[in-house]
Amino acid sequence: MYLALQPIGALFFPPHLRLTEFLIHVHVTTLTLIFVCWLKGEPPRWRWGR
């Protein structure tokens, strides 16, 4: 979904015309991806030693 939203965002917010809106789109989708990975992924844990 993330990879599909990036080119769609470039269509709606052409970077050469609306750079600020495009960067906001990229940041929002990236933060959403990180949040979903944090929610759905396995909890981080120390893997060395005990």
SVG drawing of the C-alpha trace seen along z (x, -y; Angstrom):
<svg xmlns="http://www.w3.org/2000/svg" viewBox="-4 -25 30 42">
<polyline fill="none" stroke="black" stroke-width="0.4" points="0.0,0.0 2.8,-2.4 4.6,-1.8 1.3,-2.4 0.6,-5.6 3.9,-7.3 3.4,-7.5 -0.3,-8.4 0.8,-11.3 3.2,-12.4 0.3,-12.6 -1.8,-14.7 1.1,-16.8 3.6,-17.2 7.0,-17.7 8.1,-20.4 4.9,-22.4 3.8,-21.6 6.9,-20.5 5.6,-21.3 2.4,-19.3 4.3,-16.4 6.8,-16.3 3.9,-16.4 2.3,-13.5 5.5,-11.5 6.0,-12.2 2.5,-11.3 2.5,-8.0 6.0,-7.2 4.9,-7.9 1.8,-5.8 3.9,-2.9 6.2,-3.1 3.2,-3.2 1.6,-0.2 4.8,1.7 5.3,0.8 1.7,2.0 1.8,5.2 5.4,6.2 7.0,8.4 8.2,6.5 11.9,5.5 14.1,7.5 17.7,7.9 19.1,10.9 22.6,11.2 23.5,13.0 20.7,14.4"/>
</svg>
